Amino acid sequence: MPRIFDFGGREVERSLTVADLRRLKGSGKQVTQVTAETAEEAAAAEAAGIEMVVCRGSNVTRVREGSRRVFVTAALGFAEAITGDEILRAGFAAVTSGADAVITGRSPDMVRLLANEQIPVMGHLGLVPRKSTWTGGMRAVGKTAQEALDLWDRFRQLEDAGAFAAECEVIAAPVMEEINKRTSLVTVSLGSGPAADVIFLFTSDICGESARLPRHARAWGNLRRLQDQIRQERIDALGQFRQAVTAGGFPAQHETASIPEDELASFSAKLDNSEKVRPRS
C-alpha cells in the first residue's frame, strides 16, 4: 500500500494515489467508489475493500476518523465556495483536512485555479443534477450525435484546465465507451455504463436505504427495512413507557433508591422541627 505525505503534512497509507488512478487508463482494471459522510460509513467502505469515497468538504475530518486508507474526494458545494478565492480556500481546507482530491461542477476556469496549485481536481460532466434545467430535466446525456460532441468538447475543456478526473453521470453508455478510449481523464461512471476507470454508486442505493432506486443503481442490502423496524421499535418502546407511567407501574420499587427506616424517621423529625421554627412570611 503506497505511503505518501498528504496535503496536511502527515505521513499516511492510501489504497490509491492519483498516480495509481492515472495508471488505470488502458490497463483493463477498475476500482470502486461510494459515498461516505460519516466515520461509520467510511470504515464500512474500507472493510469491504472499496478503494474510493466521496463526501462533502465539511465532512472530510469525520470521514477520516473512519478510514485513513481510502482515497477521499471532497465535494465543494456551489454555495459554500463561489469566488475564485473562496474556491481556493475551500479546496485547501479540504485537502489539508485529509482529502486526496476535490470535485467541483464549476467552470474550467475554477478548475484551473485549483489545478494550478496542484490540488487534484475531479470535474463533473453529463447529468449534473443542479444544472439539469439546461438538459430539460433529469435525463441521460449524449442521446444525439450533437449532444455527444458537445459533451466531448467539455471533456477536452476539463483536460485543458488541468483536471485529473471526471465524474461521468448518466451518459449514454456507448458514448461513454467512445469517450473513455480518447480522454486522458480518469473516468468515474455513475450510471454511465461499465466502460470507465472507476465505477461509482451511492452507498444509500447499494445498501437499500433509498426510497426510490435510480435506474442505474442496484441494491444489495435492505437497510430501509431494518430502519423501519428500528423506527417502529422506538415508537413501541416509548409508548409502553408512557403507558407504564400512566398505570403507576413505573418506576417500581426495585428501580428506585432507598433509605434506612431510622434515617428516614430522623429526617422527617428534623423537617417537622424546622417547619415549627421557620418564620412565616
Phi and psi in degrees as a GROMACS rama.xvg file:
@    title "Ramachandran Plot"
@    xaxis  label "Phi"
@    yaxis  label "Psi"
@TYPE xy
-61.1583  141.562  PRO-2
-109.596  129.602  ARG-3
-136.88  169.814  ILE-4
-99.0574  126.663  PHE-5
-80.6053  179.865  ASP-6
-69.0886  -13.8937  PHE-7
-90.2607  2.26751  GLY-8
83.6693  15.5087  GLY-9
-97.715  137.986  ARG-10
-80.3926  121.2  GLU-11
-138.792  164.16  VAL-12
-103.78  139.955  GLU-13
-130.383  145.512  ARG-14
-65.3512  -32.1194  SER-15
-146.721  155.424  LEU-16
-117.561  171.884  THR-17
-58.8488  -40.6532  VAL-18
-61.3197  -40.2385  ALA-19
-62.1781  -43.0947  ASP-20
-63.7197  -40.3774  LEU-21
-63.7255  -33.0026  ARG-22
-72.5008  -10.8019  ARG-23
-66.4728  -28.2135  LEU-24
-56.7671  121.501  LYS-25
76.428  1.77053  GLY-26
-86.0825  -17.6682  SER-27
82.2846  -0.164017  GLY-28
-98.8855  151.365  LYS-29
-133.955  154.076  GLN-30
-125.211  173.921  VAL-31
-118.407  150.324  THR-32
-135.481  140.801  GLN-33
-135.325  172.188  VAL-34
-87.5572  150.108  THR-35
-153.493  127.665  ALA-36
-120.143  -5.99566  GLU-37
-130.307  163.646  THR-38
-61.7141  -38.582  ALA-39
-63.0613  -43.6625  GLU-40
-66.3637  -39.4446  GLU-41
-65.4937  -42.183  ALA-42
-63.1197  -40.0827  ALA-43
-64.6369  -40.4319  ALA-44
-61.5138  -46.4188  ALA-45
-62.1727  -44.3261  GLU-46
-62.7808  -30.4999  ALA-47
-83.5167  -5.46777  ALA-48
89.017  7.978  GLY-49
-65.8762  134.942  ILE-50
-88.8356  -28.1457  GLU-51
-136.029  144.809  MET-52
-132.992  154.778  VAL-53
-123.086  139.372  VAL-54
-144.218  168.407  CYS-55
-66.449  147.372  ARG-56
-57.0105  -33.7604  GLY-57
-72.2718  -12.0226  SER-58
-107.16  10.0543  ASN-59
-58.9452  -47.634  VAL-60
-59.9501  -42.5827  THR-61
-63.8596  -43.1897  ARG-62
-64.6784  -39.9773  VAL-63
-66.4357  -23.4435  ARG-64
-65.9165  -26.4832  GLU-65
-90.6535  -27.5139  GLY-66
-151.667  126.884  SER-67
-94.5066  -5.67205  ARG-68
-110.358  -31.8053  ARG-69
-66.0787  152.765  VAL-70
-78.6678  118.007  PHE-71
-105.808  125.571  VAL-72
-109.477  126.541  THR-73
-98.4323  127.113  ALA-74
-84.0184  125.207  ALA-75
-92.5828  113.003  LEU-76
-67.1314  150.603  GLY-77
-59.7351  -45.8503  PHE-78
-82.5851  -18.8052  ALA-79
-78.8526  -28.512  GLU-80
-143.671  105.926  ALA-81
-107.95  -55.2936  ILE-82
-79.1492  168.938  THR-83
-58.8224  -43.5407  GLY-84
-62.0797  -39.9273  ASP-85
-68.0912  -37.9932  GLU-86
-60.964  -46.655  ILE-87
-63.3007  -43.3556  LEU-88
-62.6731  -43.7182  ARG-89
-66.9891  -39.5157  ALA-90
-63.5575  -46.7253  GLY-91
-65.7135  -37.6523  PHE-92
-61.7533  -40.4972  ALA-93
-66.4131  -48.3995  ALA-94
-73.8963  -32.2252  VAL-95
-73.7673  -18.5214  THR-96
-81.8785  -11.4509  SER-97
129.463  -2.72443  GLY-98
-72.9039  150.321  ALA-99
-95.6537  -17.8961  ASP-100
-160.014  168.701  ALA-101
-125.89  155.471  VAL-102
-124.701  137.825  ILE-103
-145.098  144.851  THR-104
-97.7373  15.9705  GLY-105
-79.443  -177.154  ARG-106
-69.9588  162.049  SER-107
-55.9287  -31.7893  PRO-108
-62.0615  -40.9653  ASP-109
-70.0533  -37.5344  MET-110
-61.4978  -40.848  VAL-111
-63.5366  -38.2344  ARG-112
-56.4572  -46.0121  LEU-113
-70.6816  -44.5656  LEU-114
-63.6285  -33.4862  ALA-115
-63.6969  -22.332  ASN-116
-94.6524  9.76316  GLU-117
62.012  26.0742  GLN-118
-81.3102  122.977  ILE-119
-63.6022  122.625  PRO-120
-117.517  132.073  VAL-121
-107.829  127.766  MET-122
-87.6183  -179.913  GLY-123
-135.762  114.152  HIS-124
-127.993  165.898  LEU-125
89.1218  -134.339  GLY-126
-78.3411  108.026  LEU-127
-104.158  102.641  VAL-128
-48.8542  -39.8398  PRO-129
-68.7563  -16.7356  ARG-130
-112.808  18.7353  LYS-131
-68.9751  -10.643  SER-132
-61.4096  -29.5147  THR-133
-73.1288  -24.0021  TRP-134
-100.194  1.11792  THR-135
81.5339  16.3557  GLY-136
136.067  -178.127  GLY-137
-82.2422  92.8228  MET-138
-145.257  165.936  ARG-139
-66.3153  148.394  ALA-140
-111.229  143.805  VAL-141
94.2117  29.6252  GLY-142
-86.3255  -10.1174  LYS-143
-126.853  161.884  THR-144
-60.9891  -42.4057  ALA-145
-66.7904  -41.7805  GLN-146
-64.4313  -38.244  GLU-147
-66.0444  -37.8196  ALA-148
-66.8244  -41.204  LEU-149
-61.4698  -39.9335  ASP-150
-64.1769  -44.0215  LEU-151
-58.981  -38.4  TRP-152
-63.6379  -36.3305  ASP-153
-66.9865  -36.036  ARG-154
-60.6456  -44.593  PHE-155
-66.5331  -35.466  ARG-156
-63.2709  -40.2083  GLN-157
-64.6856  -42.6535  LEU-158
-57.6622  -48.3674  GLU-159
-63.6683  -30.0498  ASP-160
-77.4229  -12.3729  ALA-161
101.606  9.05557  GLY-162
-65.194  151.53  ALA-163
-101.828  -15.6309  PHE-164
-153.32  166.606  ALA-165
-142.301  130.532  ALA-166
-77.558  124.073  GLU-167
-111.59  100.474  CYS-168
-103.523  121.211  GLU-169
48.9504  54.8045  VAL-170
-97.146  139.975  ILE-171
-50.6247  126.946  ALA-172
-55.4858  -43.9453  ALA-173
-63.8147  -34.6865  PRO-174
-67.1797  -42.8915  VAL-175
-59.2436  -40.4347  MET-176
-62.3362  -44.247  GLU-177
-65.4919  -42.094  GLU-178
-66.0254  -41.1233  ILE-179
-60.7832  -30.4642  ASN-180
-68.3566  -26.375  LYS-181
-108.887  -22.8414  ARG-182
-86.1317  148.168  THR-183
-86.2963  -9.42146  SER-184
-71.5413  143.684  LEU-185
-69.1918  123.566  VAL-186
-98.9071  133.596  THR-187
-118.097  106.712  VAL-188
-87.924  117.957  SER-189
-116.167  94.5743  LEU-190
75.7206  20.5906  GLY-191
-114.989  22.2241  SER-192
89.2552  179.575  GLY-193
-86.2896  -9.40799  PRO-194
-85.8116  74.6732  ALA-195
-153.769  168.056  ALA-196
-82.4895  -29.7434  ASP-197
-130.447  134.557  VAL-198
-106.882  127.314  ILE-199
-123.666  133.76  PHE-200
-141.615  155.439  LEU-201
-73.8862  137.386  PHE-202
-57.5746  -39.092  THR-203
-62.2047  -32.8387  SER-204
-75.0343  -45.7801  ASP-205
-58.0642  -42.15  ILE-206
-89.5909  1.55415  CYS-207
74.1594  36.3525  GLY-208
-96.7895  -20.9044  GLU-209
-74.2335  141.33  SER-210
-67.3371  -35.1394  ALA-211
-132.317  124.262  ARG-212
-86.84  123.729  LEU-213
-61.6453  156.98  PRO-214
-58.155  -35.3929  ARG-215
-82.0005  -5.14979  HIS-216
-104.042  166.052  ALA-217
-141.76  140.272  ARG-218
-100.92  128.749  ALA-219
-106.113  -6.25974  TRP-220
-131.723  -179.133  GLY-221
-141.951  59.3537  ASN-222
-66.0216  -25.6251  LEU-223
-61.3367  -40.6101  ARG-224
-63.1368  -43.3894  ARG-225
-65.9559  -39.2022  LEU-226
-64.4416  -37.5583  GLN-227
-63.9182  -39.938  ASP-228
-64.8181  -42.1182  GLN-229
-64.0409  -42.5972  ILE-230
-61.1541  -44.9329  ARG-231
-68.9788  -37.4757  GLN-232
-62.5036  -38.4355  GLU-233
-64.8752  -45.7487  ARG-234
-61.3923  -45.3461  ILE-235
-60.4879  -44.9031  ASP-236
-64.8045  -43.5459  ALA-237
-63.947  -39.4624  LEU-238
-64.144  -41.135  GLY-239
-66.7619  -35.6684  GLN-240
-60.6703  -47.6203  PHE-241
-61.776  -43.1623  ARG-242
-62.7953  -39.6244  GLN-243
-64.9833  -39.989  ALA-244
-65.8259  -44.7451  VAL-245
-62.2957  -37.5473  THR-246
-84.0658  -2.70406  ALA-247
80.8442  15.6779  GLY-248
-92.6386  -2.88179  GLY-249
-143.335  134.055  PHE-250
-83.7044  147.096  PRO-251
-85.0792  170.995  ALA-252
-59.9769  -40.9849  GLN-253
-71.9331  -6.72803  HIS-254
-103.138  10.6326  GLU-255
-126.812  160.274  THR-256
-84.8639  153.527  ALA-257
-120.258  173.973  SER-258
-140.06  139.522  ILE-259
-55.5982  146.747  PRO-260
-57.531  -42.932  GLU-261
-66.1042  -35.5078  ASP-262
-69.1569  -38.0006  GLU-263
-65.3243  -41.2714  LEU-264
-63.5471  -42.5824  ALA-265
-62.2811  -42.8528  SER-266
-61.1259  -43.9611  PHE-267
-63.8499  -41.7403  SER-268
-63.8925  -41.958  ALA-269
-66.0718  -35.3845  LYS-270
-63.6976  -44.6049  LEU-271
-61.1398  -43.8352  ASP-272
-64.4972  -40.2145  ASN-273
-66.3854  -33.2847  SER-274
-67.7599  -33.7546  GLU-275
-67.6131  -36.6852  LYS-276
-93.8375  -5.53368  VAL-277
-73.0206  126.781  ARG-278
-66.9942  142.475  PRO-279
-82.3209  141.068  ARG-280
